[in-house]
Amino acid sequence: MAQVIVTLKVMPKNVKVDLGIIEKETVREIEKFGGKIGRINQEPIAFGLKALMISFFSEESKSNLDPLEDSVKKIKNVESVDVVEVRRALG
């Protein structure tokens, strides 16, 4: 089965939120979903607010990402979760 690379954008509720805690819990949810973490970046948004951009590998058969989004949205101090990119992994 083919692999896909998925990028999630996780927004905290405010600038005072510890992104490290959100990152650890999001990684845990992605791994429960069956994903393998590729890259994690913090993207500046505005006025000190940063979003977590988390890219991970997953089986193409798990194309329904709604359960993963729902579980990440339940993490304390997460405002929103968006799938910003899904593409096939080459190789």
GIUR-V539384 format. One record per pair of residues at least 4 apart in sequence whose ideal C-beta (glycine too) atoms are under 6 Angstrom apart, sorted by the first residue. I is the first residue (numbers start at 1). J is the second residue. D is the distance in Angstrom with one decimal. If there is no record, write none. Layout:
# GIUR-V539384
I:J:D, I:J:D
This chain:
# GIUR-V539384
1:59:5.3, 1:60:5.8, 1:61:5.5, 2:60:4.3, 2:88:5.8, 3:57:5.3, 3:89:4.1, 4:58:5.7, 4:60:5.1, 4:86:5.6, 4:88:5.7, 5:55:5.9, 5:57:6.0, 5:87:5.5, 5:89:5.2, 6:56:5.7, 6:58:5.7, 6:86:5.2, 7:55:4.6, 7:84:5.0, 7:85:4.2, 8:54:4.9, 9:51:5.3, 9:53:5.8, 9:82:4.7, 9:84:4.9, 10:26:5.7, 10:52:4.2, 10:81:5.4, 11:51:5.1, 11:79:4.5, 11:80:4.6, 12:17:3.8, 12:77:5.6, 13:17:5.8, 13:77:5.0, 13:79:4.7, 15:48:4.4, 15:49:5.1, 17:77:4.4, 19:23:5.8, 19:52:6.0, 22:26:5.9, 23:52:5.8, 25:75:4.7, 26:72:5.4, 27:37:5.8, 29:71:4.7, 29:72:5.3, 30:35:4.2, 30:56:5.2, 33:68:4.6, 35:56:3.9, 35:58:4.6, 36:56:6.0, 36:57:4.6, 37:56:5.1, 38:55:4.4, 38:56:5.5, 38:57:5.9, 39:55:4.5, 40:54:5.1, 41:53:4.6, 42:50:4.5, 43:51:4.9, 43:53:5.1, 44:50:5.5, 45:49:4.4, 45:51:5.6, 58:62:5.2, 65:69:5.8, 65:83:5.4, 69:81:4.9, 72:81:4.6, 73:78:5.9, 73:81:5.2
